[in-house]
Amino acid sequence: MCELQGSRMEKEIGKICAEGLSFFGITNRLISHELKNVLAIISETLGLMEELVELSGQGIELKPEKLRSLSASIMEEVQRANAIAGNMNTFAHGVDEFIRDVDIRRIVALVIELSQLEASLKKIKLRLEPGEPCTVYTSPFFLANLIFRVVKASSRYVGPGDETRVSFDSQNDGVRVVFSGIASNSIEGFPTETDSFLAKALSARISINVAANELNITLPKKIGESPIQILHGR
Amino acid sequence: MKVLIVDDEEKFVSALAERLVIRGIEADWATTYSEALSKAETKRYDVAVLDVKMPGMSGIELRRRLESVDPHLRFILVTGHGSEEDYDIGRRESCFYILKPFKIETLLEKLEQAVNR
């Protein structure tokens, strides 16, 4: 590799590391915020239970159904926190190996869960169409990063309550991830420079199908030459 | 004292409102900004307790909208973030600011400070 190419590759590695770190920060912020919400619900519910018990000692009737309902509410929140922690764990394992065989369906499912933690994305409904596992050799972490960015960008072109469907179209040389139900004729400023950089690093292509109201990410079966491979080898 | 609590977590707002009612405070709650605006249009509140991050409209924007409905309304911002950015927003908006989860005593103290401001 000549000096010029080496220097360009070093810059790209720096850029991909910075983008990855930023994505890690965003997801940690979303997850910790959601856990704080869960803790706040548990704290208020327990506080209320304690006060109702105290009032019952002063002769104010405490109905068992009320206590049962509050207790069930706490259990639901514990399960919610457990699911969030599970997603956090899955997400964190995305950097165990920078490149490996990845079931894209699982990555999309994880990103859908993560994106629902973002207040601005809660208004849109994301549905993963049923189907078989869809495996490619790529970077799970940076693929999740790109899909998250696409979901966020597409949310600007979906009305409140509208549904975005995510499906997969396996082709001979790769897989197309299709986001349907987006007003793609009005999309402006997408993909951004960072979106395109990430797509290139994954040897992927982002396209917009205006007639079909679709946003597509096309991935090869195997990632090509990329700064992520250098990270993988280090 | 009349308080309006706005947060998209229904279990949180309903339990918190019930705890305030136990303490003799008239507390209503809303889980969306439109519900909050409609309540403020039909009833006069002393303080609104707003979640900073809400789907559809941020607590900061909702504060502006509520203020135009009732200029006398005081505000307490609630957040689960606790980032420097959120703290700055609280200061800039000259609002009281509490981090989730909080003790009820902390909220009661801020409510008193807000109405006596």
Contacts between the chains, C-beta under 8 A, distances in Angstrom:
chain1	res1	chain2	res2	distance
A	29	B	81	7.2
A	29	B	83	7.6
A	32	B	80	7.7
A	33	B	53	7.0
A	33	B	80	4.5
A	33	B	81	5.6
A	34	B	80	7.6
A	36	B	80	3.3
A	36	B	81	7.6
A	36	B	82	7.8
A	36	B	99	7.8
A	36	B	100	4.9
A	36	B	101	6.7
A	37	B	9	5.6
A	37	B	12	7.1
A	37	B	80	5.2
A	37	B	100	6.5
A	39	B	100	7.2
A	39	B	101	4.6
A	40	B	9	7.3
A	40	B	12	5.5
A	40	B	80	6.8
A	40	B	100	4.0
A	40	B	101	4.0
A	40	B	102	7.5
A	41	B	9	6.0
A	41	B	11	4.8
A	41	B	12	4.7
A	41	B	15	7.3
A	42	B	101	7.7
A	43	B	101	4.1
A	43	B	102	7.8
A	44	B	11	7.6
A	44	B	12	5.7
A	44	B	15	3.9
A	44	B	16	5.1
A	44	B	19	6.8
A	44	B	101	7.6
A	45	B	11	6.6
A	45	B	15	5.1
A	47	B	15	7.4
A	47	B	19	5.9
A	47	B	104	5.9
A	48	B	15	4.7
A	48	B	18	5.6
A	48	B	19	5.4
A	51	B	19	6.2
A	51	B	22	5.5
A	55	B	22	7.0
A	70	B	15	7.8
A	73	B	11	5.5
A	77	B	11	7.4
A	119	B	8	7.9
A	119	B	53	4.2
A	119	B	54	5.9
A	119	B	55	5.3
A	119	B	58	7.6
A	120	B	55	7.2
A	122	B	8	7.4
A	122	B	55	3.8
A	123	B	55	4.9
A	123	B	56	5.7
A	160	B	56	6.9
